[in-house]
Amino acid sequence: MKVLVATDKPFAKVAVDGIRKEVEAAGYELVLLEKYGEKAKLLEAVKDVDAIIIRSDVVDAEVLDAAKQLKIVVRAGAGYDNVDLAAATAHNVCVMNTPGQNSNAVAELALGLMVMAVRNMYNGTSGTELKGKKLGIHAYGNVGRNVARIAKGFGMDIYAFDAFCPKEAIEADGVKAVASAEELYSTCQVISLHIPATTETKNSIGYDLVGKMPKGALLVNTARKEVINEPELLKLMEERTDLKYVTDIMPASNAEFAERFAGRYFSTPKKMGAQTAEANINAGIAAARQIVGYFKDGCEKFRVNKK
């Protein structure tokens, strides 16, 4: 078996070493393709591999057509919208993610962005505190749970909405479950987004929903760029000078946000939620273990596409 690590944005060396140890201990060959830049190099590299580990790298129908022996793709991280799932299924390729490995890193960043925002981007003026603020967690998955855990230490009043998570599971963590996104936004001064980019969620965070937030509202996005309706949010921020938006996924309208709403808007230069040494190592090694488990035992626990 040949396993390809295809990362235009490479793993840390310690992560690659951990991946190599897992793969070679199973008797498989590891091949590295890092900082490849051109898609042609990826298309060449996939021709004779049985498995691929990726990060934000795109695996589309063209890549799958070129990978004649490919059986499994593992996205090292929670999000997998960079993989064409329908095309993978059509090619009889299993696609997995590694949920939970980056969760603490993303959650810590979300709280860090909150602190920076309520302190007016550290511009020297008097800000406010998170203690006592109502925090709304939109989607209560692995990251959302970690956000709740950390926010308790800040003394925040925590609410959550997740259409797919039972109320009992949310409230077992000492978090107040609400019945709708509308209720969450109308209740909470701070909203932390953790929804995936799906047909239902794309452009769903916009004028009407965010406009329900109380005075002094703060929207924090460490999820996906596509869930924000940028024209509507721009319009709302123009009307509501109390609203702040901070994100670690740079919007397409970044320049306009930054120019029009200086002091109320911040974006990291690139997506940084999982950019910690620990998350980098954990996700990469988890991906390698899942590939070994798939080939050795047929384990498909984290499969995200149809058979």
C-alpha positions as CSV (number, residue, x, y, z in Angstrom):
1,M,0.0,0.0,0.0
2,K,1.2,3.5,-0.8
3,V,0.0,6.5,1.3
4,L,0.4,10.0,-0.1
5,V,0.6,13.1,2.2
6,A,-0.4,15.9,-0.2
7,T,-0.2,19.2,1.6
8,D,0.4,22.5,-0.2
9,K,0.5,23.9,3.4
10,P,2.7,21.2,5.0
11,F,2.3,19.6,8.4
12,A,5.0,20.3,11.0
13,K,7.9,18.0,10.8
14,V,7.0,16.3,14.1
15,A,3.5,15.6,12.6
16,V,5.1,14.1,9.4
17,D,7.3,12.0,11.6
18,G,4.3,10.7,13.5
19,I,2.4,9.9,10.3
20,R,5.4,8.1,8.9
21,K,5.7,6.0,12.1
22,E,2.1,4.9,11.9
23,V,2.2,4.2,8.1
24,E,5.5,2.3,8.1
25,A,4.7,0.3,11.2
26,A,1.7,-1.1,9.3
27,G,4.0,-2.1,6.4
28,Y,2.9,0.7,4.0
29,E,5.0,3.1,2.0
30,L,4.7,6.9,2.7
31,V,5.1,9.5,0.0
32,L,5.3,13.2,0.6
33,L,4.1,16.0,-1.7
34,E,4.5,19.4,0.0
35,K,4.2,23.0,-1.2
36,Y,3.4,21.7,-4.6
37,G,1.6,24.8,-5.8
38,E,0.5,23.5,-9.2
39,K,-2.4,21.1,-9.5
40,A,-0.5,19.2,-12.2
41,K,2.0,18.0,-9.6
42,L,-0.8,16.7,-7.4
43,L,-2.4,14.9,-10.4
44,E,0.9,13.2,-11.2
45,A,1.5,12.2,-7.5
46,V,-1.9,10.5,-7.1
47,K,-1.5,8.1,-10.0
48,D,-0.3,5.1,-8.1
49,V,-1.4,5.7,-4.5
50,D,-3.9,3.8,-2.4
51,A,-4.6,6.5,0.2
52,I,-4.2,10.2,0.5
53,I,-3.9,12.5,3.6
54,I,-4.8,16.1,2.9
55,R,-5.4,19.3,4.8
56,S,-7.1,22.2,2.9
57,D,-6.0,20.6,-0.4
58,V,-8.8,20.1,-3.0
59,V,-9.7,16.6,-4.1
60,D,-12.1,17.0,-7.0
61,A,-13.3,14.8,-9.9
62,E,-10.1,15.5,-11.8
63,V,-7.9,14.3,-9.0
64,L,-10.1,11.2,-8.5
65,D,-10.0,10.4,-12.2
66,A,-6.1,10.5,-12.1
67,A,-5.9,8.4,-8.9
68,K,-6.7,5.0,-10.5
69,Q,-5.7,2.9,-7.4
70,L,-7.1,5.3,-4.7
71,K,-9.3,3.7,-2.0
72,I,-9.4,6.3,0.7
73,V,-8.9,10.1,1.3
74,V,-8.6,11.4,4.8
75,R,-9.0,15.1,5.5
76,A,-6.9,16.0,8.6
77,G,-9.4,18.2,10.3
78,A,-13.1,18.5,10.8
79,G,-14.2,20.3,7.7
80,Y,-14.3,18.4,4.4
81,D,-15.9,20.8,1.9
82,N,-12.6,20.7,-0.1
83,V,-13.4,17.1,-1.2
84,D,-16.0,16.3,-3.8
85,L,-18.0,13.7,-1.9
86,A,-20.3,12.7,-4.8
87,A,-17.3,12.2,-7.1
88,A,-15.5,10.2,-4.5
89,T,-18.6,7.9,-4.1
90,A,-18.8,7.5,-7.9
91,H,-15.1,6.4,-7.8
92,N,-15.7,4.0,-4.9
93,V,-13.4,6.1,-2.7
94,C,-14.0,6.4,1.0
95,V,-13.7,9.9,2.4
96,M,-13.0,10.5,6.1
97,N,-12.3,13.5,8.4
98,T,-10.7,13.6,11.8
99,P,-13.3,15.2,14.0
100,G,-12.2,16.5,17.4
101,Q,-8.5,16.7,16.8
102,N,-8.5,20.5,16.2
103,S,-11.4,21.3,18.4
104,N,-9.6,22.8,21.4
105,A,-7.4,24.9,19.1
106,V,-10.4,26.4,17.3
107,A,-12.2,27.0,20.6
108,E,-9.3,28.8,22.1
109,L,-9.0,31.0,19.1
110,A,-12.7,31.8,19.2
111,L,-12.4,33.0,22.8
112,G,-9.2,34.9,22.0
113,L,-11.1,36.8,19.2
114,M,-13.9,37.5,21.7
115,V,-11.5,39.1,24.2
116,M,-9.8,41.1,21.5
117,A,-13.2,42.4,20.2
118,V,-14.7,43.4,23.5
119,R,-11.4,45.2,24.3
120,N,-11.8,47.3,21.2
121,M,-9.1,45.4,19.2
122,Y,-6.6,46.5,21.9
123,N,-6.6,50.1,20.6
124,G,-6.1,51.6,24.1
125,T,-9.7,52.6,24.8
126,S,-11.9,51.3,27.5
127,G,-13.7,48.1,26.5
128,T,-16.0,45.6,28.2
129,E,-15.7,42.2,29.8
130,L,-16.9,38.8,28.8
131,K,-18.0,37.9,32.3
132,G,-21.8,37.9,32.6
133,K,-22.3,38.2,28.9
134,K,-24.7,35.8,27.2
135,L,-22.8,33.6,24.7
136,G,-24.7,31.8,22.0
137,I,-23.0,28.7,20.5
138,H,-24.4,28.0,17.0
139,A,-23.8,24.3,16.5
140,Y,-22.8,22.2,19.5
141,G,-20.3,19.8,18.1
142,N,-16.8,19.1,19.2
143,V,-15.7,22.8,18.8
144,G,-18.9,24.1,20.3
145,R,-18.4,21.9,23.4
146,N,-14.9,23.2,23.9
147,V,-16.0,26.8,23.5
148,A,-18.6,26.2,26.3
149,R,-16.0,24.6,28.5
150,I,-13.6,27.5,28.2
151,A,-16.3,30.2,28.3
152,K,-17.4,28.9,31.7
153,G,-14.0,30.0,33.0
154,F,-14.8,33.5,31.9
155,G,-18.1,33.5,33.8
156,M,-20.2,33.7,30.7
157,D,-23.9,32.7,30.5
158,I,-23.9,30.0,27.9
159,Y,-26.7,29.1,25.4
160,A,-26.6,26.8,22.4
161,F,-28.6,25.8,19.4
162,D,-28.0,22.7,17.3
163,A,-30.8,21.1,15.3
164,F,-29.1,17.7,15.4
165,C,-28.0,17.6,19.0
166,P,-30.5,16.6,21.7
167,K,-31.5,19.2,24.2
168,E,-30.6,16.8,27.0
169,A,-27.0,16.4,25.7
170,I,-26.5,20.2,25.7
171,E,-28.0,20.8,29.1
172,A,-26.0,17.9,30.6
173,D,-23.0,20.2,30.0
174,G,-24.6,23.0,32.0
175,V,-25.5,24.9,28.8
176,K,-29.0,26.3,28.1
177,A,-30.5,24.8,25.0
178,V,-32.7,27.0,22.8
179,A,-35.3,25.9,20.3
180,S,-34.2,27.9,17.2
181,A,-31.4,30.0,15.7
182,E,-33.7,33.0,16.0
183,E,-34.1,32.5,19.7
184,L,-30.3,32.1,20.1
185,Y,-29.5,35.3,18.3
186,S,-32.2,37.4,19.9
187,T,-31.0,36.2,23.4
188,C,-27.2,36.5,23.1
189,Q,-24.8,39.5,22.9
190,V,-22.0,37.2,21.6
191,I,-22.6,34.5,18.9
192,S,-19.9,32.0,18.1
193,L,-20.4,30.2,14.8
194,H,-19.5,26.5,14.4
195,I,-21.8,25.4,11.6
196,P,-20.5,23.6,8.5
197,A,-20.9,24.9,5.0
198,T,-23.8,23.0,3.6
199,T,-26.6,23.7,1.1
200,E,-28.7,24.7,4.0
201,T,-26.2,26.9,5.9
202,K,-24.5,28.8,3.0
203,N,-25.3,32.5,3.2
204,S,-27.7,31.7,6.2
205,I,-26.0,34.2,8.6
206,G,-27.2,37.5,7.4
207,Y,-29.3,40.6,7.9
208,D,-32.4,39.2,9.5
209,L,-30.7,36.7,11.9
210,V,-27.8,38.8,13.1
211,G,-30.1,41.8,13.2
212,K,-32.0,40.1,16.1
213,M,-28.9,40.4,18.4
214,P,-29.1,42.7,21.4
215,K,-27.2,46.1,21.5
216,G,-23.5,45.7,21.7
217,A,-23.5,42.5,19.6
218,L,-20.5,40.5,18.6
219,L,-20.4,37.9,15.9
220,V,-17.4,35.5,15.9
221,N,-16.8,33.2,12.9
222,T,-14.3,30.3,13.2
223,A,-16.5,28.0,11.0
224,R,-16.6,28.7,7.3
225,K,-16.6,31.8,5.1
226,E,-19.5,30.6,3.0
227,V,-22.0,30.6,5.9
228,I,-21.9,34.4,6.0
229,N,-24.1,36.5,3.7
230,E,-21.5,39.2,3.2
231,P,-23.6,41.8,1.4
232,E,-26.3,41.6,4.1
233,L,-23.8,41.7,6.9
234,L,-22.1,44.8,5.4
235,K,-25.6,46.5,5.2
236,L,-26.4,45.6,8.8
237,M,-23.0,46.8,10.1
238,E,-23.6,50.1,8.3
239,E,-26.9,50.5,10.1
240,R,-25.8,49.2,13.5
241,T,-22.7,50.9,14.7
242,D,-22.8,48.7,17.9
243,L,-22.2,45.5,15.9
244,K,-18.7,43.9,15.7
245,Y,-17.6,41.0,13.5
246,V,-14.4,39.0,14.0
247,T,-13.4,36.0,11.9
248,D,-10.5,33.7,11.2
249,I,-11.7,33.2,7.6
250,M,-11.0,36.2,5.5
251,P,-14.2,37.3,3.7
252,A,-14.3,38.0,0.0
253,S,-15.3,41.5,0.9
254,N,-12.4,41.9,3.4
255,A,-11.2,45.2,2.1
256,E,-14.6,46.7,2.3
257,F,-15.2,45.4,5.8
258,A,-11.9,46.7,6.9
259,E,-12.3,50.2,5.3
260,R,-15.9,50.8,6.4
261,F,-15.8,49.3,9.9
262,A,-12.3,50.0,11.3
263,G,-12.3,49.2,15.0
264,R,-15.4,46.9,14.7
265,Y,-14.0,44.3,12.3
266,F,-11.0,42.0,12.3
267,S,-10.0,39.0,10.1
268,T,-6.9,36.9,10.4
269,P,-4.8,36.9,7.2
270,K,-5.6,33.1,6.7
271,K,-7.6,30.5,8.4
272,M,-5.9,29.9,11.7
273,G,-8.3,27.9,13.9
274,A,-6.2,24.7,13.7
275,Q,-2.9,26.4,13.4
276,T,-1.3,25.1,16.6
277,A,1.5,22.6,16.9
278,E,-0.8,20.3,19.0
279,A,-3.7,20.3,16.5
280,N,-1.3,19.9,13.6
281,I,0.2,16.8,15.1
282,N,-3.1,15.3,16.4
283,A,-5.0,15.6,13.1
284,G,-2.1,14.2,11.0
285,I,-1.5,11.2,13.2
286,A,-5.3,10.5,13.5
287,A,-5.5,10.5,9.7
288,A,-2.7,8.0,9.4
289,R,-4.3,5.7,12.1
290,Q,-7.7,5.9,10.3
291,I,-6.1,4.8,7.0
292,V,-4.4,1.9,8.8
293,G,-7.6,0.9,10.5
294,Y,-9.5,1.1,7.2
295,F,-7.1,-1.3,5.4
296,K,-6.5,-3.6,8.3
297,D,-10.0,-3.9,9.8
298,G,-12.3,-2.2,7.4
299,C,-13.1,0.5,10.0
300,E,-15.2,3.3,8.5
301,K,-16.1,5.1,11.7
302,F,-15.4,8.6,10.4
303,R,-16.6,8.1,6.8
304,V,-18.4,11.2,5.5
305,N,-19.5,10.1,2.0
306,K,-22.0,7.5,0.8
307,K,-20.9,4.0,-0.2
